[in-house]
Amino acid sequence: MRINKMIDRLILVIILFISISCSTQDDSNVNSIAILRNIKNMGNLNDVFVDFKYIPLETRKESLFGSIDKFMKYNGFFFILDKVRKKKIFIFDEHGKFVRTIGKIGKGPGEYVNIEDFTIDKRNGNIQILAFPSTVLTYGFNGTFLSSRKLTTNALLWSISSNNDCYVCASNHQSVLTGKEACLIFKYDLEFNLLEKKIDVLPAYIGLPPLTPNPLLYDKERISYFDSFNSQVHLNISDKESDQVIKFDFNGNEVPLEDLKDPQGFFTNQFKYSFFINALIADDILLTKFINNGKHHLSLVDLKDESFLSYKSESWLPDLLFYEDNTFYSSMSCHWITKGHKFFKAEKTNDYSTDPSSNPVILTFKFSNNCKI
């Protein structure tokens, strides 16, 4: 009888260990792409993108923000996260008119010390703010605070995305290194109950923020994770059965772990390395910006067959913030717009001010028909 009880307890311990441990990456599902192998010189930006327009954003005291750290478009509105200066979300309509802000700094109900990221619940339009430490605060579209929930015990979560089935959060290799929460990806159901943890973190704390500012990539209800520190993308991590990974080969010129741990070392030696600085998925095409030999490059990878093409640019390349209905969304300072940007011609869509003290403009453009992978 005592032996049977001991066996039962052992089985329970094993089950608990399995349930709380990160699922590891299966190397047999990792495909490698030699991203430097097929590089063309970009004659001009219209080789890839066309039909540029810019949308000035209404600027007044309550609508003025510092930077666009994340951009989403939902139901005809722009949602802009400024997480450094104003530490809140700014909402504008698609014509640039200011609507309201979401979030407030403080220590009371519905308040936070730092805002890290946000996503939108497409079932009801609620805004989910991920705040430090690893707490989700839910607000209605009208700005009303609804609820909050702490997601982890020890792990620090810095990024969040969602689809109609789940929420996905990421620690970005900037959290605990050991224990049951030493994982990169945390997946939750729509009530923020933990479903699973995926992918072991790097064996050292990374001092740099992600080199690609928004590593969770959304496309057609699929959420992927772009790991700029490992130069790889984990595809469709929102699906429990998916574990496909694309690893990008920089021919041995990747940033070493020692310089990822030490921001000073990275900034001193960055011109020696190749690394990604921006990523977005648009209709099964993965677009990335990367630095190689100090030059900016744009790569396009067809995720259906993994064919790819890279461009080397001698000029400016737009940051890729968001994609919807065949349209890319980026941003640009009014200083650049008013000086007359020489790399493309863009149509202004409203009468809001573009003087240098105004908010950045939202830039839109489409794929060129001449761009073939």
Buried (B, 14 or more C-beta within 10 A) or exposed (E): EEEEEEEEEEEEEEEEEEEEBBBEBEEEEBEEBEBBEBBEEBEEBBBBBBBBBBBBBBBEEEBBBEEBBBBBBBEEBBBBBBBEEBBBBBBBBBBBBBBBBBBBEEEEEBBBEEBBBBBBBEEEEBBBBBBEBBBBBBBEBEBEBEEBBEBBEEBBBBBBBBBEEBBBBBBBBBBBEEEBBBBBBBBBEEEBEBBBBBBBBBEEEBBBEBBBBBBBBBBEEBBBBBBBBBBBBBBBBBBEEBBBBBBBBBEEBBBEBEBBBBEEBBEEBBEEBBBBBBBBBBEEBBBBBBBBEEEBBBBBBBBEEEEBBBBBBEEEBBBBBBBEEEBBBBBBBBEBBBEEBEBBEBEEBBEBBBEEEBBBBBBBBBBBEEBEE
